[in-house]
Amino acid sequence: MDLFVLDLESNAPPRKLVERAGSKHQPVWMPDGRRVAFLAPREPDFTFSQECVWVADVETGTLQSLTGDASWNWASVLPVF
């Protein structure tokens, strides 16, 4: 599955958010509205790869893996109940 962004205020076609092989699932907008977090395999070419949390910048498509980064503020991506 691929992730796309659609600008509802323009007639622009949907734009692929992430140029990366493998599945991508459970996307969620970050609180800042500029990034999307999602789950995807660490090694997309392997069938049974460890799932990792990734963040994609909506403007640039730049990816950052959050798995194993102790400096990351996990509270900023968790839902508020």
FENWORA-V593586 format. One record per pair of residues at least 12 apart in sequence whose ideal C-beta (glycine too) atoms are under 7 Angstrom apart, sorted by the first residue. I is the first residue (numbers start at 1). J is the second residue. D is the distance in whole Angstrom. If there is no record, write none. Layout:
i | j | d
I | J | D
I | J | D
//
This chain:
i | j | d
1 | 23 | 6
1 | 24 | 6
1 | 25 | 6
2 | 16 | 6
2 | 24 | 7
3 | 17 | 4
3 | 18 | 5
3 | 24 | 5
3 | 27 | 6
3 | 36 | 7
3 | 38 | 6
4 | 16 | 6
4 | 17 | 6
5 | 17 | 5
5 | 58 | 6
17 | 36 | 6
17 | 56 | 5
17 | 58 | 7
17 | 61 | 6
18 | 56 | 5
18 | 61 | 6
18 | 63 | 7
19 | 61 | 6
20 | 44 | 6
20 | 63 | 7
21 | 44 | 4
21 | 45 | 7
22 | 40 | 6
22 | 41 | 5
22 | 44 | 3
23 | 40 | 6
23 | 41 | 7
24 | 38 | 5
24 | 40 | 5
25 | 38 | 7
25 | 39 | 5
26 | 38 | 6
26 | 39 | 5
30 | 55 | 7
30 | 77 | 6
31 | 76 | 6
34 | 57 | 7
34 | 58 | 6
34 | 59 | 7
35 | 55 | 5
35 | 56 | 6
35 | 57 | 6
35 | 58 | 6
36 | 56 | 5
36 | 58 | 6
37 | 53 | 6
37 | 54 | 7
37 | 55 | 5
37 | 77 | 5
38 | 54 | 6
39 | 51 | 5
39 | 53 | 6
40 | 52 | 6
40 | 54 | 5
52 | 65 | 5
52 | 67 | 4
53 | 66 | 4
53 | 67 | 6
54 | 66 | 7
//
